[in-house]
């Protein structure tokens, strides 16, 4: 299982602590130092069954700076994936990728049910 995080993010720290407390093994990846590629994002998005917007860190400064709330509806899926792959700060975190699931953000109940 892959766990993508930004170590300074309090939600990521909380999620990581939860994984550790529940004895769940994972491979850790720093989302800024090793930003997901467009291909990875496309694969995860398709596997997740979630709307692509759920992969954006909508509360982040970068999202607001780029005025993505207004721009995303007019962008193609391909353009959105390309944009996400340019900067790890645009990607919702933590992001957990398993063999048959993808979790965006940390919602403890959802994690309990899935993991």
C-alpha positions in Angstrom: 0.0 0.0 0.0 1.3 3.4 -0.9 0.8 6.4 1.4 1.5 9.8 -0.1 1.9 12.6 2.4 3.3 16.1 3.1 5.1 15.6 6.4 4.2 19.1 7.7 0.5 18.5 7.1 -1.3 17.8 10.4 -3.9 15.6 8.7 -1.2 13.5 7.2 0.5 13.1 10.5 -2.8 12.1 12.1 -3.4 9.6 9.3 0.1 8.1 9.6 -0.3 7.8 13.4 -3.7 6.0 12.7 -2.0 3.5 10.3 0.8 2.8 12.7 -1.6 2.3 15.7 -3.6 -0.1 13.6 -0.5 -2.0 12.5 -1.1 -1.3 8.8 2.0 -1.6 6.7 2.6 1.1 4.0 5.3 2.5 1.8 5.7 6.2 2.6 6.2 8.8 -0.2 6.7 12.6 0.2 4.2 14.2 -2.2 6.4 17.3 -2.8 9.8 15.6 -3.3 8.3 12.9 -5.4 5.2 14.4 -7.0 2.8 11.8 -8.6 3.2 11.6 -12.4 0.3 12.2 -14.8 0.2 8.5 -15.5 0.0 7.6 -11.8 -2.7 10.1 -11.2 -4.8 8.9 -14.2 -4.5 5.2 -13.0 -5.4 6.2 -9.4 -8.3 8.3 -10.6 -9.7 5.6 -12.7 -9.3 3.0 -10.0 -10.9 5.2 -7.4 -14.2 5.8 -9.1 -14.1 9.3 -7.6 -14.7 12.6 -9.4 -11.3 14.0 -10.5 -12.0 17.1 -8.4 -11.6 14.9 -5.3 -7.9 14.7 -6.1 -7.4 18.4 -5.8 -6.3 20.0 -2.5 -9.2 22.5 -2.7 -8.2 24.1 0.7 -4.6 24.7 -0.4 -3.1 28.1 -1.1 -1.9 27.0 -4.5 -5.5 26.0 -5.5 -6.7 29.4 -4.5 -3.8 31.3 -6.1 -4.5 29.6 -9.5 -8.3 30.3 -9.1 -8.9 26.6 -9.9 -12.5 26.7 -8.5 -13.4 28.8 -11.5 -11.0 27.2 -14.0 -11.5 23.4 -13.4 -15.1 23.2 -14.8 -13.7 24.4 -18.2 -10.7 22.1 -18.2 -10.6 18.7 -19.8 -9.7 15.6 -17.8 -6.4 15.5 -19.5 -5.6 19.1 -18.7 -6.6 18.6 -15.0 -4.3 15.5 -14.7 -1.5 17.4 -16.4 -1.9 20.3 -13.9 -2.1 18.0 -10.9 1.2 16.4 -12.0 3.0 19.8 -11.9 2.9 20.4 -8.2 2.4 18.1 -5.2 0.8 20.9 -3.3 -2.2 20.7 -5.6 -2.9 17.1 -4.8 -5.3 16.1 -2.0 -3.5 14.4 0.8 -3.0 12.1 2.4 -3.5 9.8 -0.6 -3.6 6.0 0.0 -3.4 3.6 -2.9 -4.0 -0.1 -2.5 -4.4 -2.9 -4.9 -8.1 -2.3 -5.4 -8.9 1.1 -3.7 -7.8 4.7 -3.5 -8.5 7.0 -0.5 -8.2 10.7 -0.7 -7.9 12.7 2.5 -8.3 11.2 6.0 -11.8 10.2 7.1 -11.2 7.7 9.9 -14.5 5.8 9.4 -13.9 5.3 5.7 -10.3 4.2 6.5 -11.6 1.6 9.1 -14.1 0.2 6.5 -11.6 0.1 3.7 -8.4 -1.0 5.5 
